[in-house]
Amino acid sequence: MDHIVTVQDAVTAFADFIEPTDAELDAIEREMPVIRAELDLLDAQIIVIDRTPTELDQRRIRRARRRVLAAHRNQLNGTAGQSGGAA
């Protein structure tokens, strides 16, 4: 006779591994300036997705690209906490 058992024990046995570790959260926090800069660039690109970009739109996209590059540079140099460039 086969017994029917739940998989609850097997699922909850790995519950500690479902949440991110402190090291993973710290890594995400260090990457946040890059993530925010990339989101700003994406927002600027979405604005012009269905129309011809104006000069203002083109400037906004160029500034956003420069912020992405600066955020990547700062992250690689270990200066992610510092902000630079024009807003």
N, C-alpha and C positions, 0 to 999 in steps of 0.2 A: 504494500500500500504506500502510495506517495503522499507525503505531507505537503500541504500548501503553506508556504511561509512568505512573509512579506520581505521586501528588499529594504525596509527601513534601516536595519542595522548596517547594511552595506552602504547605503547612501549617507547616513549620518556619521559613518566612520571616517569620512573624508571631509567633514564639515569645516575643519580647521584650514583646509587648503583652498576653500572657496573664496575667502577674503584675501585681498592683497596684503602682502607683508609690509612691514615698515620700510624696508629697503625699496620695494616697488613703489610705494607711495612717495618716498623721497625722490626717486627717479622721475616720476610723473611731475612732481613739483618743480624739479630742475628744468623739465621740458616745457613748462607752461608758457614762458615768454615766446617760444617758437610756435607753440600751438595757437596762442592768441594772435600772433602776427600772421600765421597762415590762415586763420579764420577771417581776419580783416581783409586779406588779399582775396579770399574766396567771396566774401561779401561784395567787394568792389567789382569782381568779375561777374557775379550774378546780376548785379544792377544793370549791366550793359548786355546781358545775354540775348535780349530780344530787340535791341535797338542799336543804332550806330552810336558809338561812344563820342561824346562831346570832348572838347579840350579839357574841361574840368574832370570828366570821367577818366581820361587818359592820365592826367596828373595824379588822380587818386590811386589808380592802379600802379603807376610808377613808384609813388611813395610807399604803397603797401609792399611792393616787391623789394624795395630797399630795406624796409623794416624786417622782412623775412630774412634777407641776407644778413642784416646786422644781428638779428636774434640768433641765427645759426653761428655766426662768427663769435658772438659773445658766449654762446654755449660751449663752443670748442675751446675758447680761450679761458673758460672758467669764470667769466665775469657776467653770468646771467642775471645777477641782482642789479647790475647797473643798467640804466636806460640811456640811450643815446640817439642822436638823430633828431630831425625836425618832426614835429607832430602834425 
